[in-house]
Amino acid sequence: MTQSLALSMINQALLLVLFIAGPALIVSMVVGLVISIFQATTQIQDQMISFVPKIFAVLLTLIIFFPFFIRLLTNFTVTLFDQFPLIMQ
């Protein structure tokens, strides 16, 4: 396996992690920001108000994007299997 092939595989894997984790993290940040603004304006300082909606929002995001994630992971796995002859040299 050459150094350029290894770097290419690592680059693809890191981009895949970014594409899979990105939507959930962005939704979590937006929901957290909205809830913190709501808590600051109403002066309600309950911890459950921030955690429960974020959990539901992230879960809903993962359910919605699940087919896209599976397609990305499947394509990456097929690409890795196609590169096995190059790796074994």
Backbone as CSV, one residue per row, in Angstrom:
resi,resn,N_x,N_y,N_z,CA_x,CA_y,CA_z,C_x,C_y,C_z
1,MET,0.852,-1.166,0.000,0.000,0.000,0.000,0.901,1.233,0.000
2,THR,0.596,2.145,-0.887,1.396,3.357,-0.974,0.910,4.389,0.031
3,GLN,1.739,5.358,0.265,1.395,6.411,1.215,0.231,7.253,0.703
4,SER,0.195,7.512,-0.586,-0.894,8.321,-1.140,-2.231,7.597,-1.042
5,LEU,-2.231,6.270,-1.224,-3.463,5.493,-1.085,-3.950,5.511,0.361
6,ALA,-3.040,5.361,1.302,-3.410,5.395,2.716,-3.970,6.762,3.102
7,LEU,-3.332,7.825,2.636,-3.827,9.166,2.937,-5.183,9.416,2.290
8,SER,-5.381,8.888,1.099,-6.668,9.033,0.428,-7.771,8.310,1.193
9,MET,-7.484,7.107,1.678,-8.474,6.355,2.446,-8.790,7.056,3.768
10,ILE,-7.787,7.577,4.428,-8.011,8.305,5.682,-8.816,9.569,5.429
11,ASN,-8.503,10.270,4.342,-9.243,11.481,3.990,-10.714,11.163,3.730
12,GLN,-10.981,10.096,2.983,-12.357,9.696,2.711,-13.085,9.318,3.999
13,ALA,-12.406,8.608,4.893,-13.029,8.194,6.151,-13.354,9.399,7.028
14,LEU,-12.457,10.374,7.102,-12.722,11.561,7.916,-13.850,12.409,7.340
15,LEU,-13.909,12.511,6.025,-15.017,13.234,5.405,-16.340,12.521,5.649
16,LEU,-16.310,11.198,5.636,-17.517,10.427,5.913,-18.002,10.665,7.343
17,VAL,-17.076,10.695,8.281,-17.438,10.988,9.674,-18.052,12.381,9.779
18,LEU,-17.484,13.336,9.056,-18.011,14.700,9.066,-19.414,14.755,8.482
19,PHE,-19.642,14.060,7.379,-20.964,14.058,6.751,-22.015,13.358,7.610
20,ILE,-21.595,12.357,8.369,-22.559,11.631,9.198,-22.835,12.366,10.507
21,ALA,-21.810,12.921,11.133,-22.001,13.597,12.420,-22.488,15.033,12.254
22,GLY,-22.228,15.629,11.110,-22.544,17.038,10.895,-24.004,17.430,11.106
23,PRO,-24.951,16.764,10.445,-26.353,17.174,10.615,-26.845,17.103,12.061
24,ALA,-26.474,16.046,12.768,-26.918,15.917,14.162,-26.298,17.004,15.036
25,LEU,-25.032,17.309,14.806,-24.377,18.355,15.600,-24.958,19.736,15.310
26,ILE,-25.233,20.003,14.047,-25.804,21.310,13.692,-27.193,21.472,14.292
27,VAL,-28.021,20.434,14.204,-29.364,20.506,14.790,-29.275,20.678,16.298
28,SER,-28.365,19.969,16.937,-28.198,20.092,18.380,-27.772,21.505,18.776
29,MET,-26.870,22.097,18.000,-26.432,23.461,18.308,-27.557,24.464,18.110
30,VAL,-28.330,24.332,17.047,-29.424,25.279,16.783,-30.502,25.159,17.847
31,VAL,-30.881,23.934,18.190,-31.908,23.745,19.229,-31.393,24.257,20.571
32,GLY,-30.133,24.003,20.890,-29.559,24.511,22.141,-29.539,26.026,22.187
33,LEU,-29.231,26.658,21.053,-29.225,28.119,21.000,-30.629,28.680,21.198
34,VAL,-31.608,28.096,20.537,-32.995,28.567,20.677,-33.474,28.388,22.111
35,ILE,-33.172,27.262,22.708,-33.612,27.013,24.081,-32.892,27.931,25.060
36,SER,-31.614,28.177,24.848,-30.894,29.079,25.759,-31.418,30.509,25.642
37,ILE,-31.778,30.936,24.444,-32.396,32.267,24.302,-33.734,32.294,25.010
38,PHE,-34.523,31.221,24.867,-35.811,31.139,25.564,-35.617,31.169,27.075
39,GLN,-34.629,30.438,27.574,-34.376,30.420,29.016,-33.887,31.775,29.511
40,ALA,-33.099,32.461,28.719,-32.595,33.771,29.135,-33.711,34.803,29.173
41,THR,-34.649,34.727,28.240,-35.732,35.715,28.218,-36.773,35.446,29.293
42,THR,-37.025,34.185,29.596,-38.037,33.867,30.608,-37.448,33.648,31.990
43,GLN,-36.146,33.597,32.111,-35.425,33.361,33.360,-35.797,32.038,34.013
44,ILE,-36.092,31.048,33.182,-36.322,29.682,33.660,-34.984,28.954,33.561
45,GLN,-34.497,28.392,34.653,-33.179,27.763,34.664,-33.266,26.263,34.947
46,ASP,-34.240,25.601,34.377,-34.384,24.160,34.562,-33.514,23.423,33.548
47,GLN,-32.758,22.412,33.991,-31.846,21.694,33.105,-32.581,20.796,32.115
48,MET,-33.734,20.276,32.503,-34.470,19.382,31.616,-34.997,20.109,30.385
49,ILE,-35.198,21.403,30.493,-35.698,22.164,29.344,-34.674,22.159,28.217
50,SER,-33.412,22.074,28.524,-32.400,22.091,27.463,-32.072,20.694,26.931
51,PHE,-32.119,19.672,27.765,-31.690,18.349,27.331,-32.738,17.590,26.524
52,VAL,-33.965,17.578,26.981,-34.998,16.759,26.345,-35.279,17.186,24.902
53,PRO,-35.473,18.477,24.622,-35.700,18.839,23.208,-34.499,18.545,22.307
54,LYS,-33.276,18.693,22.838,-32.096,18.377,22.026,-32.042,16.895,21.705
55,ILE,-32.377,16.051,22.672,-32.366,14.608,22.432,-33.380,14.246,21.362
56,PHE,-34.593,14.802,21.461,-35.620,14.508,20.467,-35.252,15.055,19.095
57,ALA,-34.667,16.240,19.041,-34.284,16.831,17.764,-33.180,16.024,17.096
58,VAL,-32.193,15.592,17.858,-31.107,14.788,17.288,-31.639,13.430,16.844
59,LEU,-32.500,12.818,17.631,-33.087,11.530,17.247,-33.896,11.665,15.961
60,LEU,-34.682,12.718,15.843,-35.464,12.949,14.630,-34.550,13.190,13.426
61,THR,-33.477,13.928,13.640,-32.520,14.173,12.567,-31.874,12.870,12.103
62,LEU,-31.481,12.027,13.037,-30.871,10.749,12.673,-31.859,9.849,11.932
63,ILE,-33.120,9.879,12.318,-34.137,9.082,11.625,-34.348,9.595,10.208
64,ILE,-34.395,10.911,10.047,-34.631,11.487,8.723,-33.459,11.227,7.783
65,PHE,-32.226,11.393,8.290,-31.040,11.251,7.452,-30.501,9.827,7.386
66,PHE,-31.163,8.878,8.021,-30.664,7.500,8.065,-30.440,6.890,6.678
67,PRO,-31.382,7.026,5.729,-31.110,6.453,4.398,-29.882,7.074,3.718
68,PHE,-29.688,8.356,3.888,-28.514,9.028,3.335,-27.235,8.494,3.977
69,PHE,-27.250,8.302,5.291,-26.081,7.781,5.995,-25.754,6.360,5.536
70,ILE,-26.775,5.532,5.379,-26.558,4.158,4.938,-25.977,4.138,3.534
71,ARG,-26.476,5.021,2.652,-25.954,5.099,1.294,-24.480,5.506,1.300
72,LEU,-24.133,6.495,2.134,-22.734,6.922,2.231,-21.833,5.799,2.746
73,LEU,-22.268,5.128,3.799,-21.469,4.046,4.370,-21.325,2.875,3.400
74,THR,-22.395,2.562,2.679,-22.341,1.477,1.709,-21.378,1.804,0.573
75,ASN,-21.451,3.021,0.066,-20.539,3.426,-1.011,-19.078,3.403,-0.542
76,PHE,-18.834,3.842,0.687,-17.473,3.829,1.218,-16.961,2.400,1.377
77,THR,-17.812,1.512,1.863,-17.416,0.115,2.044,-17.127,-0.543,0.705
78,VAL,-17.963,-0.292,-0.297,-17.734,-0.856,-1.626,-16.418,-0.327,-2.203
79,THR,-16.155,0.965,-1.998,-14.894,1.552,-2.476,-13.693,0.896,-1.795
80,LEU,-13.804,0.657,-0.488,-12.701,-0.011,0.216,-12.480,-1.431,-0.294
81,PHE,-13.575,-2.159,-0.522,-13.429,-3.522,-1.037,-12.850,-3.527,-2.446
82,ASP,-13.193,-2.522,-3.235,-12.619,-2.426,-4.576,-11.124,-2.121,-4.536
83,GLN,-10.668,-1.469,-3.475,-9.264,-1.118,-3.365,-8.421,-2.189,-2.685
84,PHE,-9.010,-3.313,-2.304,-8.246,-4.375,-1.653,-7.069,-4.865,-2.490
85,PRO,-7.227,-5.074,-3.795,-6.052,-5.520,-4.568,-4.893,-4.506,-4.500
86,LEU,-5.218,-3.224,-4.450,-4.155,-2.216,-4.339,-3.511,-2.234,-2.955
87,ILE,-4.314,-2.541,-1.948,-3.802,-2.555,-0.582,-2.862,-3.738,-0.362
88,MET,-3.186,-4.858,-0.972,-2.426,-6.083,-0.725,-1.108,-6.113,-1.482
89,GLN,-0.831,-5.161,-2.333,0.429,-5.165,-3.090,1.575,-4.745,-2.220
